């Protein structure tokens, strides 16, 4: 049968489409790409923790009970004494509108005096709520004992609650809140970034391939011997001789793309919530799993014992308890080898196990050598 040029062209298009669709199945996926700032950080460029002790005033009767938190009264007396107010010894101060709190904050890298940072205020005593309170000026100290910021402001509480007649309802937490831009930086933290001719990149996770690829990307963009991978976590950089060019140099490096290899196979299990998360590299070897459920049922029935006539006895209420143990039959499930994440999920769903049971099954499969992944329980 003769074919026209149009027919041959359509047949060629169909052949090309089939080839492209087939290639999508067997062609390996490209390595994931990320910027260097997403996988590593410059050593020394980090935040610092600050902490302080202060008082929140102006509460609507929801403060600390001074009989159980004597440090609140002591702190208030010390603060009043600094302001020139002397409280007679032995005075019974019934404070309802004051609460002792701990103030925490993160001091960002390169923060300068005069800049503001957010703070978190948390009750230390038995205050019912910090809603509507105001934090009195509180110095925030670092690990070296030096004051780096001064905090003060109105506390913002994200929760709500009410109580009446012995009933209580509450949404979120009332004894902890935040003050946006509630602290002013008073002292800067010295940074050694501009000193010396060498800087260091610290990877977020130990991986020799990532360290090699980071060094390779930097050398390709900035010249040979600019970066050297020291180990699986550290990459050393040779900085420009001119200090004025170092900020631009590090900015360019942080935005370089680096190819990341497939991550190691890992299954993460949260024992508290029962959550199970696995990455795409997890595979299974053929195995057989038997799973069954054991349940214990306890029922209690009240039984009234009546005394005999004219016996002057008393009616007694007793309980009759029945305990039953039942175990469902667990069938042996054949789990074939799975090389893709979707196949692994289908195989595990075939067991019909709950997330809590799945934790024990995954541990047993790991011990039997059927689970090709690292099992981490958090």
Buried (B, 14 or more C-beta within 10 A) or exposed (E): EEEEEEEEEEEEEEEEEEEEEEEEEEEEEEEEEBBBBEBBBBBBBBEBEBEBBBBBBBBEEBBBBBEEBEEBBEBBBEBEEEEEEEEEEEEEEEBBBBBBBBBBBBBBBEBEEEBBBEBBBBBBBBBBBBBBBBBBEBBBBBEEEEEBBBBBBBBEBEBEBEEEEEEEEEEEBBBBBBBEEBBBBBBBBEEEBEEEEEBBBBBEEEBEBBBBBBBBBBBEBBEEEBBBBEEBBBBBBBBBEEEEEBEEBBEEBBEBEBBBEEEEBBBBBBEEEEEBEBBEBBBBBEBEBEBEEEEEEEEEEEEEEEEEEEEEEEEEEEEEEEEEEEEEEEEEBEBEBBEEBEBBEEBBEEBEBEEEBBBEBBBBBBEEEBBBBEBEEE
